[in-house]
Amino acid sequence: MVNEFIQTADFKFIKNNLSILVQSLLKLLQSCEIMDKELLDKYTKLGRGNWGKDLAIWKTMYKGFLGMAKSERGFLNPGKSEELNPFIEMLLNAFLEIPKARKEGIPVIMHPFNYEPELFFAMNLAPLMQEILSVGLAFVHMNEPYIDYINNIGYGDNPTICNAQRPLISMAMQKAAPIPDLLFYLSTPCNSLAASYQVFQGLTGIPSYNIDVPYWAYEEASEYYDEKTMQYMINQSKNFITWLENNTKHKFEEQKFQQTMEITNEAREYTLEFNELLKAVPCPMPSITGFGVFLTMVARGGSPEAVKATKWFRDTAAENVKKGIGAVPDEKIRIAWPYTHVFFDINLLNWIEQTFNAVVVMDLLGHYKVLPQDTSTIENCFKSLALGTLDASMVGKCRGPLEYYLNYLIDYVKDYKIDCVIMPMHFACKHVYTMARIASEAIREETGIPTLIFGVDSYDSREVTSEELKSKISDFLTHIVL
């Protein structure tokens, strides 16, 4: 049980930090003056009560994101207070849905960061994106004792198995992980992800389903086109639906599915417009914003909340462009960050903005590229669903030939008027190292701009520290770019 777990001698760190975190968040709730009181009361009350022992940390994280809306760590403006915006409200509801689903007998399905939950909403299931938990803990370094435990157990180590999922295994062994009713995962973007979900399934015995994402392109104009790619994905989605029906007793309804995909495509429209607005100079939104759009789609894609949040991102960017407002005063450098963020240092991007008048236009996850699709027929809806996986952030660039990534990155650099590229190579992404070096050379040949590549564990601050990261970035921006 989680209480027994956090009381053990080896994990006093977690117990102490949970206590400190909760106490700090409660103070933030009491001191908030900017948030609408009615909304504050609503979400404070909704967070009360017993969520279940395996959701103790999930509940603590809910309080953390609630505190984000009224503390001095706002999402769009770190260091400044902000109102409870549609993005934060969407994220809070994603946390609340899990205990609510349990009370109402709605099956909870755990899924990875690279699969949007439209189908789950269409079938009245409660989606739980696992990486919100294991990656979310990295923000406050509370994932590190779980990493140490799993190291001692012998399940991989930091450079070989990804710490975006490995804490889940540690938490499951210590009875501290949320236990869903169903488990779903993909074969991409790496073997590490698929292996960790298989281990979790083995530890818990939860019914699981896996979709194999094909290597080849679906566009006929591509030299890597394979006519079987799209139908292969569609057939797997249909088989998945049959499996869901058999394991939940929830029936697939075509009309509900079509309505859900229409909602999804509305959010995709707003996201596409948001992407275009970020081409403006100066960049109208802070460096972290693209990641917020990504998180919206992978946590709540297919819900009206995702439409509200993406519209809010789009409208905020459009208003800033109209007024000529840049997120970074006196913008001097536009950075492409074509891989994942360094999640253990939540203030790294803010430091880059303040120190160098530089903006990270978008990271690889935040550059959401799934286009809106025709949903006039059920078969078109299945195609739209498949494209959401084939073109998903990160997956769409890392699932096939190297040229997928190279072409994407060169276009990105040119379209967004990029001055330099920074690529933090996560140790466990072994398949990316060669890709990064070749990409760096291609960018230099095509555009002449410099690239910084460095190794890091994006989730563990002890492998390469924040101070080391900042030193590398500072030297690069000071001596090479400026």
C-alpha positions in Angstrom: 0.0 0.0 0.0 1.1 3.5 -0.7 1.1 4.6 2.9 3.3 1.7 3.9 5.5 2.4 0.9 6.2 6.1 1.8 6.8 5.2 5.4 9.7 2.8 4.7 13.2 4.0 5.6 14.5 3.9 2.1 11.8 6.3 0.9 11.8 9.0 3.5 12.7 11.4 0.8 9.3 10.8 -0.9 7.3 11.0 2.3 9.0 14.3 3.3 8.6 15.9 -0.2 5.0 14.9 -0.5 4.3 16.5 2.8 6.2 19.7 1.9 4.6 19.8 -1.5 1.1 19.5 -0.1 1.7 22.1 2.6 3.1 24.5 0.1 0.2 24.0 -2.2 -2.4 24.6 0.5 -0.7 27.9 1.3 -0.9 28.8 -2.3 -4.6 28.0 -2.3 -5.2 30.2 0.7 -3.2 33.1 -0.6 -4.6 33.3 -4.1 -6.3 36.6 -4.9 -6.1 36.6 -8.7 -8.1 33.4 -9.4 -11.8 33.6 -9.7 -13.1 32.6 -6.2 -16.0 30.6 -7.6 -13.7 28.5 -9.8 -11.2 28.2 -6.9 -13.8 26.9 -4.6 -15.1 24.5 -7.3 -11.8 22.8 -7.9 -10.7 22.8 -4.3 -13.9 21.0 -3.3 -13.6 18.6 -6.2 -10.1 17.6 -5.1 -11.3 16.6 -1.6 -12.2 13.2 -0.4 -10.7 9.7 -0.7 -9.5 9.0 -4.2 -8.1 5.6 -3.3 -4.7 4.5 -2.1 -3.2 4.0 -5.5 -4.2 7.5 -6.5 -2.5 9.3 -3.6 0.3 10.7 -5.7 -2.2 11.4 -8.6 -4.2 13.5 -6.1 -1.1 15.4 -5.0 -0.2 16.2 -8.6 -3.7 17.5 -9.0 -3.1 20.0 -6.2 0.2 20.9 -7.8 -1.4 21.9 -11.1 -4.2 23.7 -9.3 -1.5 25.7 -7.5 0.1 26.4 -10.9 -2.8 28.6 -11.8 -2.4 31.0 -8.9 1.2 30.7 -7.8 4.2 32.5 -9.1 4.7 29.6 -11.6 2.1 30.3 -14.3 2.1 28.2 -17.4 2.5 30.8 -20.0 4.4 33.2 -17.8 6.7 31.4 -15.3 7.3 33.9 -12.4 4.0 35.6 -12.9 0.5 34.8 -11.7 -2.2 34.0 -14.2 -5.9 33.2 -14.1 -7.4 29.8 -14.4 -7.1 29.5 -18.2 -8.8 26.8 -20.4 -5.6 24.8 -20.6 -5.1 24.5 -16.8 -8.8 23.8 -16.4 -8.6 21.0 -19.0 -5.6 19.5 -17.2 -7.4 19.6 -13.8 -10.4 17.9 -15.3 -8.1 15.1 -16.7 -7.0 14.4 -13.1 -10.5 14.6 -11.7 -11.9 12.2 -14.2 -10.1 9.2 -12.9 -11.6 9.1 -9.3 -14.9 10.1 -10.8 -14.9 7.3 -13.3 -14.2 4.8 -10.5 -17.1 6.0 -8.5 -19.4 5.7 -11.6 -18.1 2.4 -12.7 -16.6 3.7 -15.9 -13.5 1.7 -17.1 -10.2 3.5 -16.9 -7.7 2.9 -19.7 -4.0 3.8 -19.4 -2.3 5.0 -22.6 1.0 6.5 -23.6 1.9 10.0 -24.6 1.8 9.2 -28.4 -1.8 8.1 -28.7 -4.7 10.6 -28.6 -7.8 9.5 -26.6 -10.6 10.2 -29.2 -11.6 6.6 -29.4 -11.8 6.2 -25.6 -14.1 9.2 -25.3 -16.2 7.9 -28.2 -16.7 4.6 -26.2 -17.3 6.3 -22.8 -14.0 5.3 -21.3 -11.8 7.4 -19.0 -8.3 7.9 -20.5 -5.3 8.1 -18.2 -2.1 9.3 -20.0 0.6 7.5 -18.0 3.4 10.0 -18.7 1.5 12.8 -16.9 2.4 10.8 -13.8 5.9 9.6 -14.3 7.1 12.6 -16.3 5.1 15.0 -14.1 6.9 13.9 -11.0 10.2 14.8 -12.7 9.3 18.5 -12.4 9.7 18.3 -8.6 12.4 15.5 -8.7 10.0 13.1 -7.0 10.6 10.5 -9.7 14.2 10.0 -8.7 13.7 7.7 -5.7 11.6 5.5 -8.0 14.4 5.5 -10.5 16.9 4.5 -7.8 14.6 1.7 -6.7 14.2 0.2 -10.1 17.9 0.5 -10.7 18.5 -1.7 -7.6 15.9 -4.2 -8.8 17.8 -4.5 -12.0 15.2 -3.3 -14.6 17.6 -1.5 -16.9 19.4 1.6 -16.0 19.2 5.3 -16.9 21.0 5.1 -20.3 19.2 2.0 -21.5 15.5 2.1 -20.5 13.6 5.4 -20.7 12.8 7.2 -17.5 9.6 8.5 -19.0 8.1 5.1 -18.2 10.5 3.3 -15.9 9.1 5.0 -12.7 5.8 3.4 -13.5 7.4 -0.1 -13.0 8.9 1.0 -9.7 5.6 2.5 -8.5 3.7 -0.7 -9.5 6.2 -2.9 -7.5 5.7 -0.6 -4.5 1.9 -0.4 -4.8 2.0 3.3 -5.5 0.9 3.3 -9.2 -2.6 4.0 -10.4 -4.1 0.7 -11.5 -6.3 1.1 -14.5 -8.8 -1.4 -15.8 -7.2 -1.6 -19.2 -3.8 -0.9 -20.7 -3.0 0.3 -24.3 0.3 1.1 -26.0 2.0 1.4 -29.4 5.1 -0.1 -30.9 6.6 3.3 -31.4 8.6 5.5 -31.0 11.0 3.1 -29.3 11.4 -0.4 -27.9 11.9 1.0 -24.5 8.4 2.3 -24.2 6.8 -0.9 -25.4 8.9 -3.0 -23.1 8.0 -1.0 -20.0 4.3 -1.2 -20.7 4.7 -5.0 -21.2 6.4 -5.2 -17.8 3.7 -3.2 -16.2 1.1 -5.5 -17.7 3.0 -8.5 -16.4 3.2 -7.1 -12.9 -0.5 -6.1 -12.7 -2.3 -8.7 -14.9 -4.3 -5.9 -16.5 -5.7 -6.7 -20.0 -3.6 -5.0 -22.6 -3.7 -4.2 -26.3 -0.8 -3.1 -28.6 -1.0 -1.5 -32.0 1.9 -1.9 -34.4 2.7 1.4 -36.2 4.0 0.8 -39.7 7.4 2.0 -41.0 6.4 3.3 -44.5 4.6 6.4 -45.6 0.9 6.7 -46.4 1.2 9.6 -48.9 1.3 8.5 -52.5 3.7 11.3 -53.4 6.3 10.0 -51.0 9.2 7.8 -52.3 8.6 5.7 -49.2 4.9 5.2 -50.0 3.3 1.8 -49.3 -0.3 1.3 -50.3 -0.8 -1.1 -47.3 0.1 1.5 -44.6 -3.2 3.3 -44.1 -5.4 0.2 -44.3 -3.1 -1.6 -41.9 -3.6 1.1 -39.3 -7.4 1.2 -39.9 -7.7 -2.5 -39.6 -5.8 -2.5 -36.3 -8.1 0.3 -35.0 -11.2 -1.8 -35.8 -9.7 -4.9 -34.1 -8.9 -2.7 -31.1 -12.6 -1.6 -30.9 -13.7 -5.3 -30.9 -11.2 -5.9 -28.0 -12.6 -2.9 -26.1 -16.1 -4.0 -26.5 -15.2 -7.5 -25.3 -13.3 -6.2 -22.3 -15.6 -3.4 -21.2 -19.2 -4.3 -22.4 -19.3 -0.8 -23.9 -20.6 -0.8 -27.4 -19.0 1.1 -30.3 -21.5 3.6 -31.7 -20.7 5.0 -35.2 -22.6 8.3 -34.6 -20.7 9.0 -31.3 -17.4 8.1 -33.0 -18.1 10.5 -35.8 -19.1 13.3 -33.5 -15.9 12.8 -31.5 -13.7 12.9 -34.6 -15.4 16.1 -35.6 -14.5 17.6 -32.2 -11.0 16.4 -32.7 -10.6 18.0 -36.1 -11.9 21.3 -34.7 -9.1 21.3 -32.2 -6.6 20.3 -35.0 -7.8 23.4 -37.0 -7.0 25.7 -34.1 -3.7 24.0 -33.6 -2.7 24.4 -37.2 -3.6 28.1 -37.0 -1.6 28.4 -33.8 1.5 26.8 -35.6 1.2 29.4 -38.4 1.0 32.3 -35.9 4.3 31.2 -34.3 6.1 32.1 -37.6 5.6 35.7 -36.7 8.7 37.8 -35.6 8.8 38.4 -32.7 7.3 35.0 -31.6 4.0 35.8 -29.9 4.1 33.0 -27.3 6.5 31.8 -24.7 8.8 28.8 -25.3 6.7 26.3 -23.3 3.4 27.0 -25.1 3.8 24.5 -27.9 4.2 21.7 -25.4 0.9 22.8 -23.8 -0.9 22.4 -27.1 0.6 18.9 -27.5 -0.4 18.0 -23.9 -3.9 19.2 -24.6 -4.3 16.8 -27.6 -2.7 13.7 -26.1 -4.5 14.0 -22.8 -7.9 15.2 -23.9 -8.1 15.1 -27.7 -11.7 14.4 -28.8 -13.2 16.4 -25.9 -14.8 19.8 -25.9 -12.2 20.9 -23.4 -9.5 20.3 -26.0 -11.3 22.6 -28.4 -11.6 25.3 -25.8 -7.9 25.0 -24.8 -6.5 25.0 -28.4 -8.8 27.9 -29.3 -7.5 29.8 -26.3 -3.9 29.2 -27.4 -4.7 30.3 -30.9 -6.6 33.4 -29.8 -3.9 34.4 -27.4 -1.2 34.1 -30.1 -3.4 35.9 -32.7 -4.0 38.8 -30.3 -0.3 39.1 -29.6 0.6 39.1 -33.3 -2.0 41.7 -34.0 -0.5 44.0 -31.3 3.1 43.2 -32.3 3.8 41.7 -28.8 6.6 39.2 -28.5 6.8 36.7 -25.7 10.5 37.7 -25.2 11.2 41.4 -25.0 13.7 42.5 -27.7 13.8 39.0 -29.3 17.4 38.3 -30.5 17.5 34.5 -31.1 14.9 32.0 -32.4 15.7 28.5 -31.4 14.6 25.2 -32.8 14.5 22.5 -30.2 13.7 19.4 -32.3 13.5 16.9 -29.5 11.9 16.6 -26.0 12.3 19.1 -23.2 14.5 18.6 -20.2 11.6 17.9 -17.8 13.5 17.9 -14.6 14.3 21.6 -15.0 10.9 23.4 -15.4 12.6 26.8 -15.5 15.3 26.1 -18.2 13.3 27.6 -21.0 12.4 30.6 -18.9 16.2 31.1 -18.1 17.0 31.0 -21.8 14.4 33.7 -22.5 15.5 36.0 -19.8 19.3 35.5 -20.2 19.6 35.6 -23.9 16.4 37.3 -25.2 15.9 34.0 -27.0 12.7 32.0 -27.7 12.4 28.3 -28.3 9.7 28.5 -31.0 8.6 24.9 -30.6 10.0 21.5 -29.4 9.5 18.2 -31.2 6.4 17.3 -29.1 5.0 20.8 -29.2 5.2 21.0 -33.0 1.9 19.2 -33.4 1.5 18.3 -37.1 -1.7 16.2 -37.4 -3.9 18.0 -40.0 -7.7 18.2 -39.9 -9.4 15.5 -42.0 -12.7 14.9 -43.7 -15.1 13.2 -41.3 -18.2 12.9 -43.6 -18.1 9.1 -43.5 -17.3 6.5 -40.9 -14.4 5.2 -43.0 -13.0 8.7 -43.3 -13.2 9.0 -39.5 -11.2 5.8 -39.2 -8.6 7.4 -41.6 -8.5 10.5 -39.4 -8.0 8.4 -36.3 -5.1 6.5 -38.0 -3.5 9.8 -39.1 -3.5 10.9 -35.5 -1.1 8.1 -34.8 0.9 8.1 -38.0 1.6 11.8 -37.8 1.7 12.1 -34.0 4.3 14.4 -32.4 7.6 12.5 -32.3 6.1 9.3 -33.7 5.6 10.8 -37.1 9.3 11.7 -37.3 10.9 8.7 -35.6 8.9 5.7 -37.0 10.5 5.3 -40.4 13.4 6.4 -42.7 15.7 9.1 -41.5 14.4 11.3 -44.2 11.1 11.8 -42.3 13.0 13.7 -39.6 15.5 15.5 -41.9 12.8 16.9 -44.2 10.7 17.9 -41.3 13.6 19.7 -39.5 14.9 21.6 -42.5 11.4 22.9 -43.3 11.0 23.8 -39.6 14.2 25.8 -39.6 13.3 27.7 -42.8 9.6 28.3 -42.0 10.1 29.6 -38.5 13.2 31.8 -39.3 15.3 29.8 -36.9 18.8 31.1 -35.9 20.1 28.0 -34.2 19.2 24.4 -33.2 19.6 22.9 -29.8 19.2 19.1 -29.5 19.2 17.6 -26.0 19.7 13.9 -26.8 18.0 11.8 -24.1 20.3 8.9 -23.2 17.6 6.2 -23.6 16.7 7.4 -27.2 19.6 5.3 -28.6 18.0 5.3 -32.1 18.3 9.1 -32.2 22.0 9.7 -31.8 23.0 9.0 -35.4 19.9 10.8 -36.6 21.0 13.9 -34.6 24.5 14.1 -36.1 23.2 13.6 -39.7 20.5 16.2 -39.1 23.0 18.7 -37.8 25.1 18.3 -40.9 22.1 18.6 -43.2 20.9 21.8 -41.5 24.4 23.4 -41.8 24.5 22.5 -45.5 21.0 23.7 -46.2 20.8 26.8 -44.1 24.2 27.5 -42.6 22.9 27.8 -39.0 24.7 26.1 -36.1 23.5 23.1 -34.0 24.3 22.2 -30.4 24.0 18.5 -29.5 24.5 17.2 -25.9 23.5 14.1 -24.0 21.1 14.3 -21.0 18.6 12.2 -19.1 15.6 14.4 -19.6 14.0 13.1 -16.4 16.9 12.6 -14.0 18.7 15.7 -12.8 21.7 13.8 -11.5 23.1 12.5 -14.8 23.7 15.9 -16.3 22.8 18.7 -13.9 20.9 21.9 -14.7 24.2 23.8 -14.1 26.0 21.7 -16.7 23.1 22.2 -19.2 23.1 25.9 -18.7 26.9 26.1 -19.2 26.7 24.3 -22.5 23.8 26.4 -23.8 25.4 29.6 -22.5 28.7 28.9 -24.3 26.9 28.0 -27.5 24.6 31.0 -27.6 27.3 33.4 -26.5 30.2 32.3 -28.6 28.6 30.7 -31.6 25.2 32.3 -32.2 25.4 35.9 -31.0 
